[in-house]
Amino acid sequence: MTTQSPSPRIVGGPRIASADEVSSPLTPEELRKIHGYWRACNYLSAGMIYLRENPLLREPLRPEHFKNRLLGHWGSDPGQSLIWVHLNRLIKKYDLNVMYISGPGHGAPATLANCYLEGYYSEIYPDKSRDEAGLLKFFRQFSFPGGIGSHCTPETPGSIHEGGELGYSISHAYGAAFDNPDLIVTVAIGDGEAETGPLATSWHSNKFLNPIRDGAVLPVLHLNGYKIANPTVLARIPHEELESLLIGYGHQPYFVEGDDPFTMHQKMASTLEQCMLEIRSIQQHARATGDATRPRWPMIVLRSPKGWTGPKEVEGHKVEGSWRAHQVPVADPATNKKSLKIVEDWMRSYKPEELFDANGTLVPELQELAPSGPRRISANPHANGGLLRKELELPEFRAYAVNLKTPGTLYLSPTDVLAHFLADVMRRNMNTFRVFGPDETASNKLTAIYAASKKTWLAQYLPEDADGGELDVAGRVMEMLSEHTLEGWFEGYVLTGRHGLFSSYEAFIHIIDSMFNQHAKWLEKSKKELSWRAPVPSINILITSLVWRQDHNGFTHQDPGFLDVVTNKSPDVVRIYLPPDANCLLSVADHCLRSRDYVNVIVADKQEHLQYLAMEDAVKHCTKGIGIWDWASSDDGNDPDVVMACAGDIATMESLAAVAILKERFGDLKIRFVNVVDLFRLMPESEHPHGLSDRDFDSLFTVDKPVIFNFHSYASLIHKLSYRRRNHDNIHVRGYKEKGNINTPLELAIINQIDRFDLAIDVIDRVPRLRTIGAHVKEWLKGQIIESVNYAHAEGIDKEEIRNWKWPE
């Protein structure tokens, strides 16, 4: 296999072919049947929106046959079904393995209609049988309380892309195609969706698709001209401008344009077949020669009217081909006789009596058009990726342990230690594991991964790339400066059964807040309500380049709030880990890579930090998730005067330094030191299966003694997780306060009061017997704060005894 090229080029020139250049491939009989199947799809799409009775129009429509609330989106459905119907023909003709991703917002009726007609919907949901009674239930459930939504929710077979939030269809498609050499992912892109930032960036995914080892993505840009209430940008620019844009993205676009159904069937049939043959030709050439030079992949621009085949006018207003067709074209058929007639004429125009037999089943000659078994798009196992999941072959993580004899005496980078483990994970799983990151793999001290696999790159190479560029057409480290695209790739990759890890700067992981929300909701629905969806590998997010070590980036890079976003989701599908050192990070990473149906968020700094636990101690600590460190405590198993708790690496070090000061100054002070790795353990077990019982929580934190909790992120989060605890009033949390600029590490800790000196002052203030006898120590601590800040401003660095502080032996 070719792994590198000094100057890759794009295979295939920018010639633009139109469908009119290709002869019509469908015979009159094939055209008649395909048009009939398409009519059935459109009929079902309209029926879902409108009907609660009389699903096959066996009697005249009456007001009571309509749903009380008409909800749904009609506009993109006919165009999407056109794509699906013609994919079916080619799947059967060439035995293709095809997935379909619906990008247009709320475009589920087309997907659902095709799922139902293929029969797979009834196999998953037997009550939605392929007869009149089942069809009625199928109609009734759509956009109905207790039913299903108007986009491709997890309940929709054949889907890995909900589409409730626009912009991620292309990145999901490419994620599904990576390492799936036989798979062709056809993705319909709404022209409203095409205006989003994530979608615009994801066009560049074709620079990361290797034709030897990966599958293919066939984008279909569906231009129907309008979004909710406005025209769309790409539908209103000159043809030549759009053509140049898509060529510039590296595609060879083919245009299918028109509104006459029979003409459009011929155009779509010929164009889609030409694209599929080009894809196979590209792949066969690359795989036969070992030449992975970037090809110019085909794509289709489908320009058809919005709300195609629906009502052309309603009350003097244009509907078909306008924004008024976006949702419900006719809003009041139950109360307006004219509207009722429009809807009835519209639905009868599809001639359902020709499409469904006396039982309400699709007639046999149309059933034959759909592929069979797992070749049906709705039944493609890649869209239920847990069925294809292979367990990772993981090395023994203990083999990468930091050899630690004395706690708190050795500095090193936790993520650098992790990188050597991940490199071997990569080596053992070269077809099922990838690492994702926005141009920051090396910055985040994960460079060792490159020894196993370099960065995927199929764009141009320059000679200087050989000097540390770490680029390779066969690379498996996915780097692009778009967190949206990376997360989309990662989601598509795991939803089709593969594994990975995504690392990012802490401040900028917020870019994927809403993507995380969507994926977590998908997981919750799939995990808790849909037994037919097999568990998929977890999304593992490593947050590094943390708020507390932004020595030169300053305030813009200081935001640990992603953890707050994560805790808003169901604890059944999200977890947060704050390993305090490298051995704990290894244990946590191994656990997360083995988990299923979670979003695991791991917070670990890339900078050098003190190491605390030998490997077996780290494993025990991480398994418990929260525990007492005896070596750092002075209560000797007795009732403590104060509990010093912490979560996060900087928080841990500053808390330990505060304990050392307090031990030195108050030798008889009884301190219990508690470290938290798994943040959700703070929740009551009644709210989270991994939460602490009230009894265990009370025994750790006591019920009448002060708890000084030093936290990596915003203090309010600890209060949120623990507010129902009996000892909540005694828990005093220190965390990030939105105060920072260009600071040394200690100075930043000081201005947010998570530093060793302020923590020690907090203990003096809250332990009753220290309030008087601790006055002199408190004054000394205040002096240390002033001196430390002044030194940082004078020298640009913390004092040596701070930078190299170690736990006293």
TIZAGU-762862 format. One record per residue (C-alpha): x, y, z. Coordinates in steps of 0.02 Angstrom, whole numbers, padded with zeros to 5 digits, always signed. Layout:
REM residues N
XYZ
...
//
This chain:
REM residues 809
+00000+00000+00000
+00062+00172-00043
+00079+00270+00118
+00151+00433+00060
+00169+00536-00096
+00284+00683-00121
+00154+00779-00220
-00021+00705-00223
-00137+00772-00354
-00323+00755-00381
-00367+00612-00498
-00499+00659-00624
-00521+00825-00708
-00652+00955-00669
-00764+00909-00817
-00947+00933-00771
-01068+00812-00846
-01256+00837-00846
-01384+00699-00841
-01444+00751-01013
-01277+00690-01084
-01317+00513-01031
-01450+00405-01115
-01608+00361-01020
-01574+00192-00936
-01750+00145-00882
-01865+00044-00993
-02048+00099-00996
-02093-00044-00878
-01953-00001-00757
-02004+00181-00763
-02185+00137-00726
-02138+00033-00574
-02011+00154-00504
-02134+00296-00522
-02264+00189-00432
-02146+00154-00288
-02103+00338-00276
-02289+00382-00273
-02310+00260-00129
-02169+00346-00034
-02247+00516-00060
-02419+00454-00012
-02353+00385+00152
-02257+00545+00187
-02414+00649+00169
-02520+00522+00263
-02405+00530+00414
-02432+00717+00428
-02620+00718+00406
-02713+00557+00442
-02774+00469+00599
-02910+00369+00509
-02948+00308+00334
-02765+00274+00292
-02796+00211+00115
-02937+00331+00068
-03060+00188+00054
-03195+00317+00088
-03206+00504+00060
-03102+00607+00179
-03198+00685+00323
-03140+00807+00458
-03129+00671+00590
-03001+00578+00484
-02872+00712+00515
-02757+00731+00664
-02805+00868+00784
-02632+00945+00770
-02547+00939+00601
-02360+00927+00632
-02220+00877+00516
-02117+00931+00368
-02165+00892+00190
-02047+01001+00088
-01895+00889+00062
-01983+00720+00066
-02017+00690-00120
-01838+00734-00168
-01766+00622-00033
-01878+00477-00085
-01821+00500-00265
-01642+00471-00207
-01690+00318-00102
-01795+00235-00238
-01654+00249-00364
-01526+00187-00240
-01633+00031-00221
-01620-00004-00407
-01430+00004-00403
-01415-00094-00242
-01506-00237-00328
-01415-00218-00493
-01238-00212-00421
-01263-00290-00248
-01210-00129-00165
-01190-00101+00022
-01274+00069+00049
-01317+00178+00197
-01425+00333+00183
-01411+00488+00292
-01550+00616+00289
-01479+00789+00317
-01629+00904+00285
-01707+00961+00448
-01857+00858+00501
-01847+00755+00342
-01900+00594+00426
-02062+00558+00329
-01963+00505+00175
-01849+00392+00277
-01993+00318+00375
-02096+00289+00218
-01955+00194+00135
-01919+00094+00293
-02102+00043+00300
-02113-00003+00116
-01955-00110+00130
-02039-00210+00268
-01903-00186+00396
-02004-00063+00498
-02136-00197+00525
-02002-00322+00575
-01939-00204+00710
-02113-00146+00761
-02234-00289+00726
-02387-00186+00771
-02346-00074+00621
-02386-00220+00507
-02391-00215+00317
-02579-00202+00306
-02713-00072+00331
-02717-00089+00520
-02529-00075+00533
-02524+00071+00413
-02650+00164+00519
-02541+00142+00674
-02392+00195+00570
-02481+00357+00522
-02549+00391+00696
-02381+00380+00785
-02297+00516+00683
-02275+00682+00773
-02403+00623+00900
-02391+00615+01090
-02317+00448+01139
-02260+00421+00960
-02107+00472+00860
-02031+00638+00807
-02024+00722+00639
-01839+00692+00614
-01742+00529+00607
-01743+00490+00791
-01659+00332+00859
-01825+00241+00835
-01799+00254+00647
-01717+00098+00575
-01575+00130+00455
-01527+00295+00535
-01373+00350+00631
-01411+00534+00606
-01555+00616+00695
-01550+00780+00602
-01633+00876+00742
-01487+00997+00734
-01421+01041+00563
-01244+01035+00499
-01176+00862+00537
-01240+00750+00398
-01080+00748+00294
-00964+00722+00442
-01073+00579+00505
-01068+00503+00332
-00879+00507+00322
-00863+00439+00497
-00967+00291+00443
-00862+00266+00286
-00692+00266+00371
-00624+00087+00380
-00780+00018+00294
-00709-00018+00121
-00868-00097+00051
-00988+00036+00114
-01060+00179+00011
-01142+00314+00117
-01263+00422+00020
-01299+00582+00113
-01439+00701+00068
-01387+00878+00114
-01525+01005+00136
-01489+01172+00057
-01540+01256+00219
-01421+01142+00312
-01286+01189+00187
-01284+01364+00260
-01220+01306+00430
-01038+01322+00479
-01013+01139+00523
-01082+01082+00357
-00978+01205+00257
-00818+01143+00339
-00862+00959+00323
-00850+00965+00133
-00661+00951+00163
-00685+00775+00231
-00642+00708+00059
-00460+00754+00092
-00459+00621+00229
-00544+00476+00139
-00424+00342+00081
-00494+00248-00072
-00395+00092-00027
-00454+00058+00150
-00610+00167+00169
-00782+00163+00094
-00856+00305-00007
-00972+00450+00025
-01091+00510-00110
-01156+00683-00063
-01321+00736-00140
-01347+00923-00118
-01536+00938-00121
-01580+01112-00184
-01766+01139-00164
-01741+01324-00146
-01808+01368+00025
-01788+01340+00210
-01922+01381+00339
-01968+01554+00275
-01826+01612+00163
-01736+01564+00005
-01575+01467+00024
-01408+01539-00025
-01345+01398-00135
-01509+01391-00231
-01498+01576-00274
-01321+01591-00340
-01280+01569-00525
-01256+01391-00586
-01075+01425-00631
-01037+01493-00458
-01110+01341-00373
-01019+01227-00493
-00853+01313-00457
-00883+01303-00270
-00910+01115-00274
-00762+01088-00389
-00659+01191-00268
-00711+01073-00129
-00634+00932-00230
-00791+00852-00301
-00850+00816-00476
-01030+00877-00473
-01170+00809-00580
-01333+00905-00594
-01506+00829-00594
-01632+00969-00617
-01815+00982-00659
-01993+00954-00603
-02067+00828-00724
-02066+00663-00628
-02037+00547-00776
-01896+00652-00845
-01819+00666-00672
-01828+00478-00647
-01725+00451-00803
-01601+00586-00756
-01580+00521-00579
-01564+00341-00636
-01426+00381-00761
-01333+00504-00651
-01338+00399-00494
-01278+00247-00590
-01136+00345-00667
-01083+00405-00494
-01087+00230-00421
-00983+00163-00565
-00858+00305-00544
-00844+00265-00358
-00811+00082-00395
-00685+00128-00530
-00591+00243-00412
-00585+00109-00279
-00536-00032-00396
-00393+00071-00467
-00330+00120-00295
-00342-00055-00225
-00264-00140-00376
-00117-00020-00387
-00095+00029-00205
-00107+00210-00261
-00207+00311-00134
-00187+00476-00226
-00338+00584-00189
-00473+00562-00320
-00605+00685-00371
-00756+00598-00297
-00924+00620-00384
-01073+00707-00305
-01248+00754-00362
-01341+00919-00356
-01526+00878-00355
-01631+01031-00394
-01817+00993-00374
-01964+01096-00310
-01993+01109-00124
-02150+01009-00085
-02139+00926-00256
-02303+00841-00313
-02398+00927-00172
-02528+01066-00188
-02472+01199-00309
-02576+01338-00232
-02677+01365-00074
-02790+01516-00055
-02702+01606-00195
-02528+01577-00126
-02396+01474-00213
-02353+01319-00112
-02258+01192-00218
-02089+01269-00254
-02099+01395-00112
-02063+01408+00073
-02247+01374+00112
-02216+01190+00072
-02085+01174+00209
-02198+01103+00344
-02384+01073+00324
-02439+01137+00152
-02624+01145+00197
-02654+01192+00377
-02841+01178+00407
-02925+01033+00313
-03029+00982+00464
-03114+01152+00475
-03109+01217+00296
-03202+01124+00157
-03093+01199+00021
-02936+01145+00112
-03008+00971+00140
-03037+00953-00047
-02860+01012-00086
-02786+00881+00031
-02899+00743-00035
-02862+00783-00217
-02677+00790-00175
-02673+00622-00086
-02783+00537-00216
-02666+00598-00353
-02546+00463-00297
-02680+00331-00334
-02661+00227-00177
-02785+00100-00245
-02654+00053-00375
-02514+00042-00247
-02591-00061-00105
-02696-00219-00117
-02859-00258-00028
-02765-00294+00135
-02674-00129+00127
-02508-00209+00078
-02393-00139-00055
-02428-00235-00215
-02301-00373-00256
-02230-00293-00414
-02180-00141-00312
-02116-00243-00165
-01995-00324-00286
-01908-00158-00316
-01837-00155-00140
-01678-00252-00099
-01692-00398+00020
-01621-00438+00192
-01476-00330+00254
-01457-00250+00082
-01613-00148+00119
-01554+00025+00168
-01666+00024+00321
-01594-00145+00376
-01411-00107+00341
-01319-00172+00495
-01198-00024+00491
-01345+00085+00545
-01360-00023+00700
-01174-00024+00726
-01173-00119+00888
-01216-00275+00786
-01048-00260+00698
-00947-00203+00848
-00784-00294+00879
-00705-00280+01049
-00544-00183+01055
-00388-00286+01083
-00315-00184+01226
-00139-00202+01293
-00118-00222+01481
-00123-00042+01539
-00022-00084+01695
+00128-00113+01582
+00137+00076+01552
+00135+00120+01737
+00240+00254+01814
+00359+00169+01936
+00322+00266+02094
+00397+00224+02263
+00352+00381+02361
+00195+00483+02331
+00211+00663+02276
+00395+00663+02231
+00400+00638+02042
+00346+00760+01905
+00294+00704+01730
+00159+00732+01598
+00007+00617+01620
-00046+00631+01438
+00128+00584+01379
+00114+00423+01481
-00059+00392+01409
+00005+00418+01231
+00117+00265+01239
-00032+00160+01292
-00139+00233+01152
-00002+00197+01025
-00012+00013+01065
-00201+00018+01063
-00184+00087+00888
-00059-00047+00835
-00174-00187+00892
-00331-00115+00812
-00278-00043+00646
-00451-00059+00568
-00563-00014+00715
-00480+00125+00816
-00441+00306+00774
-00384+00459+00871
-00464+00627+00834
-00403+00801+00878
-00402+00979+00809
-00219+01001+00758
-00170+00976+00940
-00114+00796+00960
+00067+00848+00981
+00021+01002+01081
-00074+00891+01202
+00082+00783+01227
+00009+00634+01134
+00152+00631+01008
+00196+00450+01047
+00041+00397+00951
+00127+00446+00789
+00246+00300+00812
+00098+00185+00782
+00009+00287+00649
+00031+00459+00579
-00094+00593+00530
-00214+00556+00387
-00176+00672+00242
-00227+00656+00061
-00203+00836+00008
-00041+00905-00064
+00129+00863+00010
+00281+00977+00016
+00463+00922+00044
+00470+01000+00216
+00327+00888+00274
+00454+00748+00289
+00538+00842+00432
+00417+00812+00575
+00255+00836+00479
+00196+00661+00528
+00082+00653+00375
+00031+00492+00289
-00108+00443+00170
-00128+00286+00276
-00125+00380+00441
-00257+00348+00573
-00239+00506+00677
-00376+00624+00618
-00327+00807+00634
-00424+00953+00564
-00452+01124+00639
-00639+01097+00655
-00704+01021+00815
-00874+01004+00732
-00807+00896+00590
-00700+00792+00707
-00843+00756+00825
-00955+00715+00677
-00827+00593+00609
-00807+00516+00781
-00995+00496+00806
-01016+00417+00635
-00870+00302+00672
-00936+00238+00839
-01117+00228+00785
-01061+00106+00652
-00972+00000+00781
-00792+00064+00793
-00690+00145+00932
-00590+00302+00964
-00534+00447+01071
-00552+00634+01043
-00431+00755+01128
-00458+00941+01135
-00411+01100+01228
-00527+01124+01376
-00584+01299+01328
-00634+01248+01152
-00720+01083+01182
-00871+01198+01206
-00878+01209+01017
-00962+01039+01016
-01080+01072+01162
-01236+01049+01059
-01165+00901+00963
-01128+00817+01128
-01307+00855+01181
-01378+00774+01025
-01270+00619+01040
-01309+00597+01225
-01495+00608+01189
-01475+00479+01050
-01385+00362+01170
-01513+00384+01307
-01659+00343+01193
-01567+00196+01115
-01503+00125+01280
-01659+00143+01385
-01802+00119+01263
-01745+00027+01106
-01691-00151+01142
-01663-00184+00957
-01520-00058+00951
-01361-00148+01001
-01240-00057+01117
-01108+00046+01028
-00933+00096+01085
-00926+00252+01192
-00873+00425+01140
-00714+00458+01240
-00665+00642+01256
-00497+00687+01332
-00497+00867+01391
-00323+00937+01414
-00229+01103+01399
-00325+01150+01554
-00386+01314+01627
-00252+01313+01763
-00101+01306+01647
-00138+01439+01515
+00023+01531+01551
+00025+01632+01390
-00149+01608+01315
-00238+01700+01453
-00420+01727+01493
-00491+01665+01327
-00420+01492+01360
-00487+01480+01538
-00656+01394+01538
-00687+01226+01621
-00876+01238+01597
-00898+01089+01480
-00917+00985+01637
-01074+01082+01681
-01146+01043+01509
-01109+00858+01532
-01194+00848+01702
-01355+00913+01626
-01375+00749+01533
-01439+00584+01599
-01312+00500+01714
-01356+00338+01625
-01257+00393+01472
-01123+00516+01532
-00975+00506+01651
-00841+00630+01706
-00670+00574+01767
-00534+00683+01843
-00385+00567+01868
-00255+00654+01980
-00101+00573+01902
-00037+00466+01759
-00072+00294+01834
-00251+00345+01872
-00266+00412+01695
-00210+00245+01624
-00338+00152+01729
-00477+00272+01680
-00432+00266+01495
-00435+00075+01494
-00606+00076+01577
-00677+00204+01455
-00614+00115+01300
-00702-00043+01360
-00867+00044+01399
-01023+00051+01290
-01160+00178+01263
-01078+00320+01359
-00998+00487+01330
-00845+00480+01441
-00760+00645+01480
-00583+00632+01550
-00497+00787+01618
-00307+00772+01626
-00174+00903+01601
-00032+00889+01477
+00092+00982+01586
+00208+00896+01709
+00123+00857+01873
+00164+00768+02034
+00125+00582+02036
+00041+00507+02188
-00016+00327+02171
+00074+00167+02123
-00021+00072+01991
-00117-00051+02099
-00164+00088+02218
-00221+00190+02068
-00329+00046+02004
-00414+00027+02173
-00440+00213+02189
-00515+00231+02014
-00625+00078+02040
-00697+00157+02196
-00704+00326+02108
-00682+00419+02271
-00578+00378+02423
-00469+00428+02570
-00282+00444+02543
-00213+00379+02708
-00036+00437+02672
-00096+00617+02655
-00214+00610+02805
-00179+00638+02989
-00341+00581+03069
-00277+00401+03093
-00452+00334+03069
-00524+00448+03203
-00653+00585+03190
-00567+00723+03088
-00564+00908+03124
-00580+00946+02939
-00599+00852+02775
-00489+00912+02632
-00570+00851+02471
-00515+00881+02292
-00548+00834+02112
-00427+00875+01971
-00238+00874+01956
-00198+01055+02002
-00332+01052+02136
-00253+00894+02207
-00078+00967+02214
-00133+01130+02294
-00239+01036+02420
-00092+00924+02467
+00021+01076+02485
-00109+01155+02600
-00114+00995+02704
+00076+00998+02718
+00071+01177+02782
-00065+01136+02908
+00026+00981+02970
+00185+01080+02995
+00099+01224+03086
-00031+01125+03184
+00042+00955+03222
-00111+00890+03313
-00237+00941+03178
-00336+00790+03119
-00356+00802+02930
-00445+00677+02818
-00388+00690+02636
-00517+00634+02506
-00486+00628+02318
-00625+00613+02188
-00593+00531+02019
-00770+00491+01961
-00871+00651+01982
-01039+00563+01973
-00999+00465+02131
-01047+00622+02225
-01227+00597+02170
-01344+00493+02279
-01361+00314+02224
-01547+00346+02202
-01504+00466+02060
-01359+00373+01982
-01315+00188+01981
-01135+00233+02024
-01175+00364+02155
-01128+00347+02339
-01255+00290+02466
-01296+00418+02600
-01206+00310+02728
-01046+00303+02624
-01053+00489+02587
-01075+00529+02772
-00930+00418+02821
-00813+00503+02697
-00861+00682+02728
-00932+00672+02906
-01096+00753+02953
-01040+00893+03068
-00864+00943+03017
-00808+01067+02885
-00766+01001+02712
-00651+01108+02605
-00676+01046+02428
-00549+01107+02300
-00620+01081+02127
-00551+01091+01951
-00703+01179+01878
-00840+01297+01936
-00884+01276+02120
-01070+01274+02086
-01056+01104+02002
-01005+01018+02164
-01150+01100+02253
-01265+01042+02113
-01208+00861+02133
-01213+00859+02322
-01353+00978+02371
-01465+00838+02438
-01332+00773+02557
-01355+00795+02744
-01185+00879+02761
-01209+00998+02617
-01208+01152+02727
-01033+01106+02787
-00963+01083+02612
-00864+01237+02557
-00808+01227+02377
-00666+01320+02294
-00657+01324+02105
-00632+01433+01952
-00710+01606+01971
-00688+01680+01797
-00533+01772+01854
-00376+01760+01750
-00262+01833+01620
-00080+01801+01582
-00034+01719+01746
+00088+01596+01820
+00004+01436+01880
+00010+01486+02064
-00045+01664+02030
-00197+01601+01934
-00237+01482+02077
-00221+01626+02201
-00339+01746+02112
-00468+01605+02106
-00430+01553+02287
-00392+01371+02249
-00210+01391+02303
-00126+01311+02453
-00120+01471+02554
-00304+01516+02536
-00353+01335+02571
-00253+01336+02732
-00335+01501+02781
-00504+01422+02746
-00465+01281+02867
-00410+01403+03002
-00571+01502+02981
-00683+01349+02987
-00605+01238+03121
-00665+01321+03284
-00511+01288+03389
-00395+01364+03257
-00483+01531+03244
-00386+01603+03389
-00225+01504+03393
-00208+01513+03204
-00204+01702+03191
-00015+01714+03169
-00013+01574+03040
-00155+01658+02947
-00057+01819+02937
+00094+01725+02873
-00014+01641+02739
-00080+01810+02682
+00098+01869+02668
+00143+01718+02562
+00001+01762+02443
+00064+01939+02421
+00244+01884+02403
+00200+01750+02274
+00101+01870+02164
+00237+02003+02173
+00370+01876+02127
+00269+01815+01978
+00247+01992+01913
+00431+02032+01939
+00509+01872+01871
+00373+01801+01756
+00381+01634+01844
+00332+01557+02010
+00463+01537+02145
+00571+01382+02132
+00501+01306+02293
+00327+01318+02215
+00376+01252+02043
+00465+01102+02117
+00363+01074+02274
+00354+00894+02331
+00259+00804+02465
+00369+00802+02621
+00430+00628+02662
//
